[in-house]
Amino acid sequence: MNYKTKSSRTFKPVFYREKDEITYSSKIPRTPQKFLSNAINNRRLIATVGKRLGIEYPKIALDWFNDAITVNAADTAGSTKFTVACLELTAIEESREEYGQFLSVFDDSIRGFEIAKTMNGSSKNAHLNKIRTVHETIDHRKMLLPLQEESGGTLKIIVLYPSIRLSLMTGGVLFVDELSMQLHPLLVRYLIQTFANPEKNPKNAQLIMTLQDVSHLNDCVLRRDEIWFTKKDHSGASTLYSLYDFEEDFKKPGSGEGEMKNYLMGKYGAIPLIQKIASVGTDCHEEPRTVEI
């Protein structure tokens, strides 16, 4: 674990741990060091034990993770966050206006939301039946569409928006799993650029996301030192490493041409371990054929 002050350019160690061997810096006084050493084993984290003992720097590290906002963006209409977002839409009129403005960036036909005065159904999710998105047709007529009939991408944005708004307002950290699922690459780029823009993100909120869309390796929005890969070996263990590590003489993070091609060619690793696939022919008596991919 390392730290640095806002005015410092370099990180300094707080402690270093390799299996059961722990080296402490002067940032953790000697007496707390003894308490930590006695309480820690190979199943306990220093940050967890340190916070319980009231030691400053381990507490700061653990609070950073506890305060982060996590969203599983692979799930949309079935998620708890979606239900919470819908409840907010039905309860707070100001939220509907904010949601509408945000959604219009992704779908310029959406003009807002309307809430039905009566409840349809008696299920616990009946509030979903009240919400309609307001669309404007080409001849400027208003059309209402039940929220559950919107596209997966629109529903996903509804799930993401409260967390995006909160992290930008507080300067927090937002973890999003599978950000690119159901979203066009240009919309994903817009979200990334929102966090990278000091005017839209004055409190320096941080976005940490997982992506399967390799086109973002080449779109120049992310620096090489901001792109990380996970490589799983045959035992199931994963290794995390940066694209920056592949540039031995790389001095200044930037551009990124050819990274997508190099990745798909296997230069950086972190590609699926694809095995032979047996495909069955239309004739039930035909022997299975092996296809090399």
C-alpha positions in Angstrom: 0.0 0.0 0.0 1.3 3.4 -1.0 0.1 7.0 -0.4 0.8 10.5 -1.5 -0.4 14.0 -0.5 -2.3 16.2 -3.0 0.8 18.4 -3.4 3.3 15.5 -3.8 4.2 13.9 -7.2 5.5 10.6 -5.8 4.0 7.8 -3.7 5.5 6.6 -0.5 5.0 3.1 1.1 2.7 2.5 4.1 3.3 -1.2 4.2 4.4 -3.9 1.8 3.1 -7.5 2.1 4.2 -10.6 0.4 2.3 -13.7 1.7 3.1 -13.6 5.5 6.0 -11.2 5.2 5.0 -7.6 6.1 7.3 -4.5 6.0 5.9 -1.4 7.7 6.9 2.2 7.2 7.1 4.9 9.9 3.5 5.9 8.9 2.3 3.0 11.1 3.7 3.5 14.6 5.5 0.6 16.3 2.8 -0.3 18.8 0.0 -0.6 16.1 2.5 -2.7 14.0 2.7 -5.2 16.8 -1.1 -5.3 17.1 -1.4 -5.8 13.4 1.2 -8.6 13.2 -0.5 -10.5 16.0 -4.0 -10.2 14.5 -3.2 -10.9 10.8 -3.0 -14.3 9.2 -3.2 -15.5 5.6 -7.0 -15.0 5.6 -7.1 -11.4 6.9 -6.3 -8.1 5.2 -4.2 -5.5 6.8 -6.8 -2.8 5.8 -9.7 -4.7 7.5 -7.8 -5.4 10.7 -6.2 -1.9 10.7 -9.5 -0.2 10.5 -10.9 -2.2 13.4 -7.8 -1.2 15.4 -8.4 2.5 14.5 -5.1 2.8 12.5 -5.3 5.8 10.1 -3.9 4.7 6.8 -5.5 1.2 6.6 -8.8 2.8 7.5 -8.4 5.3 4.7 -7.8 2.5 2.2 -10.7 0.4 3.3 -13.1 3.4 3.4 -12.1 4.2 -0.2 -13.5 0.9 -1.3 -16.5 1.0 1.0 -17.5 4.4 -0.3 -17.2 3.4 -4.0 -20.4 2.9 -6.0 -20.7 -0.4 -7.8 -23.1 -1.2 -10.6 -23.5 -4.5 -12.5 -24.4 -3.1 -15.8 -24.9 -6.5 -17.4 -28.3 -6.5 -15.6 -30.9 -3.9 -16.3 -34.7 -4.2 -15.8 -34.2 -7.1 -13.3 -31.8 -5.2 -11.0 -32.6 -3.7 -7.7 -31.0 -0.4 -8.9 -33.5 -0.3 -11.7 -36.4 -0.6 -9.3 -34.9 2.1 -7.1 -34.5 4.4 -10.1 -38.1 3.8 -11.1 -39.3 4.6 -7.6 -37.3 7.8 -7.7 -38.9 8.7 -11.1 -42.4 8.2 -9.7 -41.8 10.1 -6.5 -39.7 13.1 -7.4 -40.7 15.4 -10.3 -37.2 17.0 -10.4 -35.7 13.6 -11.1 -37.9 13.1 -14.1 -36.5 16.3 -15.7 -32.9 15.3 -14.9 -33.4 11.8 -16.3 -35.1 13.2 -19.4 -32.2 15.6 -20.1 -29.7 12.8 -19.6 -31.5 10.3 -21.8 -32.0 12.8 -24.6 -28.2 12.7 -25.1 -28.5 9.0 -26.0 -31.9 9.1 -27.8 -32.9 12.6 -29.1 -36.5 11.4 -29.6 -37.0 11.1 -25.8 -38.4 14.3 -24.3 -39.1 13.1 -20.7 -41.4 11.0 -18.6 -45.0 10.9 -17.6 -46.4 9.1 -14.6 -49.9 7.5 -14.8 -52.3 8.6 -12.1 -53.6 5.1 -11.5 -51.8 1.9 -10.7 -52.2 -1.0 -13.1 -51.7 -4.4 -11.3 -51.1 -5.3 -7.8 -47.7 -6.9 -8.0 -44.7 -5.5 -6.0 -43.4 -4.0 -9.3 -46.7 -2.4 -10.2 -45.0 1.1 -10.1 -43.2 0.1 -13.3 -46.5 0.1 -15.1 -47.0 3.8 -14.2 -44.0 5.2 -16.1 -44.1 6.2 -19.7 -41.3 7.7 -21.7 -42.3 10.7 -23.8 -41.1 10.6 -27.4 -41.5 13.2 -30.1 -42.4 11.9 -33.6 -41.1 13.4 -36.8 -44.3 15.4 -37.2 -43.8 16.8 -33.6 -46.6 14.7 -32.1 -46.2 13.2 -28.6 -46.0 9.5 -28.2 -46.0 7.6 -24.9 -44.2 4.3 -24.5 -44.4 2.1 -21.4 -41.0 2.0 -19.8 -40.7 -1.8 -19.9 -41.0 -1.6 -23.7 -38.0 0.6 -24.1 -34.8 -0.8 -25.5 -32.2 -2.6 -23.3 -29.8 0.3 -23.9 -32.3 2.9 -22.6 -33.1 0.8 -19.6 -29.4 0.4 -18.9 -28.9 4.2 -18.9 -31.8 4.5 -16.4 -29.9 2.1 -14.2 -26.6 3.9 -14.5 -27.8 7.5 -14.2 -28.3 7.7 -10.4 -24.8 6.3 -9.8 -23.2 8.5 -12.4 -24.9 11.6 -11.0 -23.9 10.7 -7.4 -20.3 10.0 -8.2 -20.0 13.3 -10.2 -21.6 15.3 -7.4 -19.4 13.8 -4.6 -16.2 13.2 -6.5 -16.5 9.5 -5.7 -15.4 6.3 -7.4 -17.8 4.5 -9.7 -17.2 0.8 -10.6 -19.2 -0.4 -13.6 -19.1 -4.0 -14.7 -19.8 -4.6 -18.5 -20.3 -1.0 -19.3 -20.3 -1.6 -23.1 -23.1 -4.3 -23.0 -26.2 -3.0 -24.9 -24.7 0.4 -25.5 -23.3 1.7 -28.8 -19.5 2.4 -28.7 -20.0 6.1 -29.2 -22.3 6.3 -26.2 -19.8 4.5 -24.1 -17.2 6.9 -25.3 -19.5 9.8 -24.3 -19.7 8.4 -20.7 -15.9 8.0 -20.5 -15.4 11.6 -21.9 -17.9 12.9 -19.3 -15.6 11.7 -16.5 -12.4 12.9 -18.4 -13.9 16.4 -18.8 -12.9 18.8 -15.9 -15.9 21.0 -16.6 -18.4 18.1 -16.3 -16.4 16.4 -13.6 -15.0 19.3 -11.4 -14.7 17.1 -8.3 -12.5 14.5 -10.0 -14.8 11.5 -9.8 -13.3 8.3 -11.1 -14.8 5.8 -13.4 -13.5 2.2 -13.3 -15.2 -0.1 -15.8 -14.9 -3.5 -17.5 -15.4 -3.7 -21.2 -15.6 -6.4 -23.8 -15.6 -3.9 -26.7 -12.0 -3.8 -28.0 -12.7 -0.8 -30.3 -12.0 1.5 -27.3 -8.4 0.4 -27.5 -8.0 2.7 -30.5 -10.4 5.6 -29.9 -7.8 7.8 -28.2 -10.1 8.5 -25.3 -8.2 6.3 -22.9 -4.5 6.6 -22.3 -2.4 3.4 -22.5 -1.7 3.6 -18.8 -5.5 3.7 -18.1 -6.1 0.4 -20.0 -5.6 -2.8 -18.1 -6.0 -6.5 -19.0 -6.9 -9.6 -17.0 -5.3 -12.8 -18.1 -6.7 -16.1 -16.7 -4.3 -19.1 -16.6 -5.3 -22.8 -16.8 -5.6 -23.0 -13.0 -8.3 -20.2 -13.0 -6.0 -17.6 -11.5 -6.1 -14.1 -13.1 -3.2 -11.6 -13.5 -3.8 -7.9 -13.9 -1.4 -5.8 -16.0 -1.4 -2.5 -18.0 -1.1 -1.8 -21.7 1.6 0.7 -20.7 3.9 -2.2 -19.8 4.2 -3.1 -23.5 5.8 0.2 -24.4 9.4 -0.1 -23.2 10.4 3.4 -24.5 7.0 4.9 -23.9 7.4 8.3 -22.3 4.1 10.1 -22.6 0.7 8.4 -22.5 -1.3 9.1 -25.7 -2.8 8.2 -29.0 -3.1 4.4 -29.3 -3.1 3.3 -33.0 -2.9 -0.4 -33.7 -3.7 -1.5 -30.2 -6.9 -3.2 -31.2 -5.2 -5.2 -34.0 -2.3 -6.1 -31.7 -4.7 -7.3 -29.0 -6.7 -9.5 -31.3 -3.5 -11.0 -32.7 -2.6 -12.0 -29.1 0.3 -9.6 -28.6 -1.0 -8.5 -25.2 -2.4 -11.8 -24.0 -5.7 -11.7 -22.1 -7.6 -13.4 -24.9 -10.1 -16.3 -24.5 -8.6 -19.8 -24.4 -10.8 -21.1 -27.3 -10.8 -24.8 -27.6 -12.0 -27.0 -30.5 -15.7 -27.0 -31.0 -17.6 -30.1 -32.0 -20.6 -29.3 -34.3 -23.3 -31.8 -35.1 -24.5 -32.0 -38.8 -28.1 -32.0 -39.9 -27.9 -35.8 -40.5 -28.4 -37.5 -37.1 -26.1 -40.4 -38.3 -23.3 -38.1 -39.3 -20.2 -38.1 -37.2 -19.5 -34.8 -35.3 -17.1 -32.6 -37.1 -14.3 -30.7 -35.3 -13.9 -27.1 -36.3 -10.8 -25.1 -35.4 -11.4 -21.5 -34.5 
